Amino acid sequence: QMQLVESGGGVVQPGTSLRLSCEASAVTFISSYAMHWVRQAPGKGLEWVAVISYDGTNTYYADSVKGRFTMSRDNSKHTVYLQMSSLRDDDTAIYYCARGQSPWIEQPTFVFWGQGTPVTVSS
Amino acid sequence: EIVLTQSPATLSLSPGERATLSCRASQSVSTFLAWYQQKPGQAPRLLIYDASNRATGIAARFSGSGSGTDFTLTISSLEPEDFAIYYCQQRSTWPTFGQGTRLDIK
C-alpha cells in the first residue's frame, strides 16, 4: 500500500519555527520523483507551496513562503521535510505532501497525497 | 501567475444526472490541466491529468476535455460518492489551482 504520512504540525506563535515531515511507505515510492508541499487554509482552496527534485538538488518555492520555508529530503529515510520559519498567521493551514509525476520540479501533476498535518499560527 | 476560474461555484444535482464543471485559465495552458476531487476531511485525489487522461483507478464516468484556456470535467451519471469539491490545477507554469466547484446533492 503506497502511503505518504505527514507529521510535525501543531500550534505555534507568530515568528516561530516548525519542521514538517512526510514519510513514504517505501523508499521506491518517492526516490525517483519530485515531491511537493501543498497547503489549504481553513475553509479555503489549495495553494502549492514548495517542490524538491528527486535527488534534492533543485527546489522552488511559492512567493508567499520564499525566504522563510526550506524543503529538503533524505531518500535513505524515504522522507521529505519542510522547515518553516518566521511563521505568520496566514500560514495557518493543513499541509499536504504530494508526489509528482516526474523526477523534475517543473510542470507537476500531484499524483499521490498524504492525509495532511495541521499547522496553526496564533498568539 | 496563471489564474484559474471555476464555474459554477456550487452545482446542485441528483444522483444519476450529468454534471458539467468548467475551468477557465487566464492564459493558455495547452493541455497541462488536471482535476482533483476532495471530500470533507480528506486529501485531494487526482482524477484527470493533461486535460483528458483518467488517473489510475478512476471510474469511466469521469471525463475531461479542453485545451488552451477552456476545460470541462464531466461526470456522466452521478453516484452518491461523487458529491464533493472539485479543483482544477494547471502545470504550464508554477502550479496554481482554481477556487473549486462544490457539487451538492439536490
Interface residues (C-beta under 8 A of the other chain):
Chain A: G45 L46 E47 W48 Y60 A62 Y96 Q101 Q107 P108 T109 F110 V111 F112 W113 G114 Q115 G116
Chain B: F32 A34 Y36 Q42 A43 P44 R45 L46 Y49 D50 A55 Y87 Q89 R91 S92 W94 P95 T96 F97 G98 Q99 G100
